[in-house]
Amino acid sequence: MNKREIMKKAVELAKQMVGDWVARMALALKKVWAEAKAVVANEVGAINAKEGYKTVKLGYFETEQEETLMFGSKRKWIRKGTIEITRETEKAIEVEMKYTETYRNYKPNGELRREKTEDKKYIEWLPKSQIEVQDGYIFVKDWLTKAKMIGIFAN
């Protein structure tokens, strides 16, 4: 989409809105530019989540999560594994997350206090009304990523 097409689409969108013309155009241009960027990203192989959604990549993954605690100590989780759709019904999909999790707890000086590694497996049903599956990704509504375990794998 070139700049001329973006402007034409923004004008059409702004005409459908109510209020100050400058504000309507600013909002319309913001929306159309976001769409154009998502299209370009998808054409080059990247996936951008839609507004209000988080992205979960199917297949192999590696994630790291770190948290600073009181007095400067830290804890860190490293997860490596797979996420797969294992079953599907008319209204939901079943997602299986199998991974190895390494938990590390560090002293304030950075010295490793404790390390624990274990294999984990979670199975969750996600309602189709709250997700979209596309090109090896699951787009999950923000609120659902907070309510379910799958949220720790979402970007």
N, C-alpha and C positions, 0 to 999 in steps of 0.2 A: 504494500500500500504506500503510494507516494504522498507527498505533502498536500497536493491538490485534492486527492481523494479523501484524505483525512479531514481537510477543511470542509469539503462538501458534506461529508457525513456528519460533522459537528454542527453545521448550519441546520441540516435537516432535524437533528436531535434537539437543538436549541429552540427551534420553532414549535416543537411539541410541548415545551416547558412553559411555565408561567413565572412572571417576575421581571426583574431588571435584565435587559438584553446582555449587558457586559457579564453579569454574574451567570446567566444561562450559558453564554458562549464559553466562559471559563470552565464551567462544570462539564459541558459537552466535550470540549477539547481534551480535558483530563481523561474522560471515559474512553474516547476514541483513541487517544494515544496509548492508553493502557491495553486496549484491544490489539492495536497494531504491534505493540511490543510483544504481546503474547503470541501472535501469529508468527512473527519473525523468530522468536525463541523456539517455537515448535518446529519451524522449518529447519533450524540448525541442530535440532536434537534435544534441546532443553525443554523442560516442562515447567510452566509457571502455574501455581495454584490460583484458582479463582478467589475473588474476595470472599472472606468468610469460611474458607476451606484450608485445610492443611494437606500436604502431599505425603503419601506413604508409597515407597518404591517396592514393588514385588520382586522376589528373588533374593540374592545375596545382599547383605548390608553390613556396615560397620558404623557404630555410633560411639561417641564419647560424651559424657555428661559430668560436669564438675560443679561443686558447691563449696563455698567458703563458710566455715562455721565460726562460732565465737572464738575469740582469742587468736584468730589467724590460722587455725587448723583447717584442713581441706579434706574432702572426700571425692572420689572419682569412680565412675562406672564406665567400663569399656565393654561393649556388647558386639558380638560377631555371630551371624547366623543367617537364617532365611525366613522370609514371610511369603506364604502361599495361600491362595484361595483353595480350600479343600472341599467345600460343598456349596451348593447354591439352591435356594428355593425361589418361589415366586416373589417373596417379599424380603429376603435377606441373603447375605453370603456369610459363610463361615471362613474365618481367617485363622491360620495356624502360624504362630511365631515360635520358632525353635532357635535357641541361641546359647552361646557360652557367655556368661557374665563374669567379669573380673571386677571386684570391688576393692578399692584401695583407700586407706585412711592415712592421712599424713599429719605429722606434728607441725606446729607453727614454723619450725625451722626448715621444713621441707623433708625431713627424714620420714621414711615409711614406718608407720606404726603397725599396720595390720593389712594383710592381703588375703582375699578369699575368692576362689574361682569355683563356679558351679554351672552345670547345664540346666537350662530352664525351658519350659514349654508352656505356652498359653494358647488357648483357643477362645475366640470371641465371635459372636454373631453381630454383624453390622446391618442395620436396616437399609434396604435399597433406596428408601425415600430420603436418606441422609448422606448418601455417598454417590460417587460416580467412578466407574472403572474405565480406564482409557490408557492404551499404549503402555501397559506394564506398570501403571500407577493406580492407586486408589486415592481419590479426592474425598476427604472426610470432613464433615462440618466441624468447625472449631469446638463447639460445645461437646461434641461426641468424643473428640480426642482428649478432653479433660475428664470425661466420665469413664472412659475405657482405657485399658492397659496399652492399646495400640498408640496412644498419644506419645509415649516415649520414643516411638520410631518415626514420628511425623515431623516434617520440616515446615 
